[in-house]
Amino acid sequence: MKTLGERSATGMDSERGVYVISVRVMSTPLRDYIYANDVILGFNRQEINNLTQLKAAIRQADTNKPVQILIFRNQKKMQLTIPGNIIKPTTD
């Protein structure tokens, strides 16, 4: 999250995490877990403050197994368990 507007839209106390503008791959099961306006704060017990950290955490994780994601939604933190084989590492 980089701007005061994004922070204000989510109700966050500071500019941290990765703000989800939209779920681009709406035909995948990931849309059942991550929603637009969520802020990803943690991935597999790693703190996430920016997109670079999130991509690195995904690459390091065994995404064939369930992964834990800490998000901020509706002005509160929530822990989600994403089943294996739903999150795919990016190639960029």
Sine and cosine of phi, psi and omega as CSV:
sin_phi,cos_phi,sin_psi,cos_psi,sin_omega,cos_omega
0.00,0.00,0.81,-0.59,-0.14,-0.99
-0.89,-0.46,-0.28,0.96,-0.11,-0.99
-0.83,-0.56,0.35,-0.94,0.06,-1.00
-0.89,0.45,-0.56,0.83,0.03,-1.00
-0.89,0.45,-0.69,0.73,0.05,-1.00
-0.90,0.44,-0.68,0.73,0.02,-1.00
-0.88,0.47,-0.70,0.72,-0.01,-1.00
-0.90,0.43,-0.64,0.77,-0.03,-1.00
-0.90,0.44,-0.48,0.87,-0.05,-1.00
-0.99,-0.15,-0.31,0.95,-0.07,-1.00
0.99,0.12,0.24,0.97,-0.02,-1.00
-0.94,0.35,0.45,-0.89,0.00,-1.00
-1.00,0.08,-0.27,0.96,0.02,-1.00
-0.42,-0.91,0.18,-0.98,-0.01,-1.00
-1.00,0.00,1.00,0.01,0.01,-1.00
-0.58,-0.81,0.25,-0.97,0.02,-1.00
0.99,0.13,-0.10,-0.99,0.02,-1.00
-0.89,-0.46,0.89,-0.46,-0.03,-1.00
-0.99,0.16,0.82,-0.57,0.00,-1.00
-1.00,0.00,0.94,-0.34,0.01,-1.00
-0.97,0.23,-0.70,0.72,0.07,-1.00
-0.40,-0.92,0.29,-0.96,0.09,-1.00
-0.99,-0.17,0.98,-0.22,-0.16,-0.99
-0.90,0.44,-0.61,0.80,-0.08,-1.00
-0.99,-0.17,0.96,0.28,-0.10,-0.99
-0.93,0.36,-0.24,0.97,0.00,-1.00
-1.00,0.04,0.01,1.00,0.00,-1.00
-0.98,-0.18,0.34,-0.94,0.02,-1.00
-0.90,0.43,-0.26,0.97,0.00,-1.00
-0.87,0.49,-0.47,0.88,0.00,-1.00
-0.90,0.44,-0.30,0.95,0.04,-1.00
-0.98,0.18,-0.16,0.99,-0.07,-1.00
-0.88,-0.48,-0.71,0.70,-0.06,-1.00
-0.96,-0.27,0.77,-0.64,-0.05,-1.00
-0.88,-0.47,0.36,-0.93,0.13,-0.99
-0.85,0.53,0.61,-0.79,-0.02,-1.00
0.98,0.18,-0.01,1.00,0.17,-0.98
-0.94,0.35,0.43,-0.91,0.14,-0.99
-0.85,-0.52,0.86,-0.52,0.01,-1.00
-1.00,0.10,0.89,-0.46,-0.04,-1.00
-0.97,-0.25,-0.38,0.92,-0.03,-1.00
-0.44,-0.90,0.51,-0.86,0.03,-1.00
-0.64,-0.77,0.88,-0.48,0.01,-1.00
0.79,0.62,0.74,0.68,0.05,-1.00
0.92,0.38,0.30,0.95,0.09,-1.00
-0.95,-0.32,0.73,-0.68,0.06,-1.00
-0.93,0.38,0.68,-0.73,-0.02,-1.00
-0.87,-0.49,0.85,-0.53,0.02,-1.00
-0.90,-0.45,-0.20,0.98,-0.01,-1.00
-0.36,-0.93,0.15,-0.99,-0.06,-1.00
-0.91,0.43,-0.59,0.81,0.02,-1.00
-0.87,0.49,-0.70,0.72,0.04,-1.00
-0.90,0.44,-0.64,0.77,0.01,-1.00
-0.90,0.44,-0.73,0.69,0.02,-1.00
-0.87,0.49,-0.66,0.75,0.02,-1.00
-0.90,0.43,-0.68,0.74,0.00,-1.00
-0.90,0.44,-0.63,0.78,0.03,-1.00
-0.91,0.41,-0.69,0.73,0.02,-1.00
-0.88,0.47,-0.58,0.81,-0.04,-1.00
-0.98,0.20,-0.38,0.93,-0.10,-1.00
-0.99,0.17,0.45,-0.89,0.18,-0.98
-1.00,0.04,1.00,-0.04,-0.09,-1.00
-0.98,0.20,0.04,1.00,0.15,-0.99
-0.97,0.24,-0.29,0.96,0.02,-1.00
-0.95,-0.31,0.31,-0.95,0.05,-1.00
-0.86,0.52,0.59,-0.81,0.04,-1.00
-0.83,-0.56,0.50,-0.86,0.02,-1.00
-0.99,-0.13,0.72,-0.70,0.06,-1.00
-0.79,-0.62,0.77,-0.64,0.08,-1.00
-0.99,-0.15,0.84,-0.54,0.00,-1.00
-0.82,-0.57,0.29,-0.96,0.14,-0.99
-0.90,-0.43,0.89,-0.45,-0.03,-1.00
-0.63,-0.77,0.69,-0.73,0.02,-1.00
0.81,0.59,0.66,0.75,0.07,-1.00
0.91,0.43,0.49,0.87,0.12,-0.99
-0.47,-0.88,0.44,-0.90,0.04,-1.00
-0.98,0.19,0.61,-0.79,0.03,-1.00
-0.66,-0.75,0.65,-0.76,0.07,-1.00
-0.99,-0.17,0.81,-0.58,0.03,-1.00
-0.91,-0.41,0.56,-0.83,0.16,-0.99
-0.93,-0.36,0.89,-0.46,0.01,-1.00
-0.99,-0.12,0.85,-0.53,0.00,-1.00
-0.85,0.52,0.36,-0.93,0.02,-1.00
-0.88,0.47,0.41,-0.91,0.07,-1.00
0.92,0.38,0.29,0.96,0.08,-1.00
-0.98,-0.18,-0.68,0.74,0.01,-1.00
-1.00,0.03,0.77,-0.64,0.00,-1.00
-0.90,-0.43,0.77,-0.64,0.05,-1.00
-0.87,0.50,0.58,-0.82,0.05,-1.00
-0.99,0.12,0.34,-0.94,0.01,-1.00
-0.98,-0.18,-0.03,1.00,-0.01,-1.00
-0.99,-0.11,0.00,0.00,0.00,0.00
